[in-house]
Amino acid sequence: MENKQNNEQIIELINKQRLTVGGTDKVISLKPDLIQLNTILGGVIITGDRLELIKLDDQTKKAEISGEINSLKFVEGKSKQSFFRKIFK
């Protein structure tokens, strides 16, 4: 029987200043106003101000982000193309 936790994605936001994203596979983009992640359930785009990746744990697959978090956007499926390939199609 497959472990159910491997298919769960838990996202925790505290006071719009600290965000934990479970199931993180890869960091795609890291800027002070935008962080883009690939997760087990697809892409997540985080926008805000003074965003910082505090910790990315490969074993637990958790990413911890701090800053002023304004929005989370969920994108269907994982990004297979690089950011620049998408722009210069």
C-alpha positions in Angstrom: 0.0 0.0 0.0 1.3 3.4 -1.0 2.1 6.0 1.7 -0.7 8.6 1.6 1.6 11.4 2.8 3.5 11.2 -0.5 0.4 12.4 -2.4 -0.5 15.2 0.1 0.6 18.8 -0.3 0.3 20.9 2.8 0.6 24.7 2.5 0.7 26.8 5.7 0.6 30.6 5.7 1.2 32.5 9.0 0.2 36.2 9.2 1.0 36.7 5.4 4.7 36.7 6.4 5.8 33.1 6.6 4.8 30.4 4.2 5.6 26.7 4.2 5.0 24.7 1.0 5.1 20.9 1.3 5.8 18.6 -1.6 8.3 21.0 -3.2 10.4 19.3 -6.0 12.2 22.3 -7.4 12.7 26.1 -7.2 12.1 27.5 -10.7 12.4 31.2 -10.0 13.7 33.2 -7.0 13.3 37.0 -7.0 12.4 39.4 -4.2 8.9 39.9 -5.6 8.2 36.4 -7.1 9.0 32.8 -6.2 8.0 29.9 -8.5 8.1 26.3 -7.3 7.4 22.9 -8.8 5.5 20.7 -6.4 4.1 17.2 -6.4 0.7 18.6 -7.5 1.9 21.2 -10.0 3.3 24.7 -10.0 3.0 27.4 -7.3 3.7 31.0 -7.9 4.1 33.2 -4.9 4.1 37.0 -5.3 4.9 39.7 -2.7 7.6 42.0 -1.4 11.0 41.1 0.1 10.4 37.4 -0.5 13.2 35.1 0.7 13.7 31.4 0.5 14.7 30.6 4.1 15.0 26.8 3.8 14.5 24.1 1.2 14.7 20.6 2.7 15.3 17.8 0.2 14.3 15.1 2.6 11.0 16.5 3.8 10.3 18.3 0.5 9.4 21.5 2.4 10.2 25.0 1.3 10.0 27.9 3.8 9.5 31.4 2.6 9.4 34.7 4.4 8.5 38.2 3.4 5.2 40.1 2.6 3.2 37.4 0.8 0.5 38.9 -1.4 -0.7 36.0 -3.5 -0.4 32.3 -4.2 -1.3 31.0 -7.7 -1.6 27.3 -8.5 -0.6 26.2 -12.0 -1.8 22.9 -13.5 1.0 20.4 -14.0 4.8 20.8 -13.6 6.8 23.2 -15.7 8.9 21.2 -18.2 10.3 24.1 -20.1 12.6 26.7 -18.7 11.4 30.2 -18.0 13.2 31.7 -21.0 11.9 29.1 -23.4 8.4 30.0 -22.4 9.1 33.7 -23.0 10.8 33.3 -26.4 8.4 30.8 -28.0 
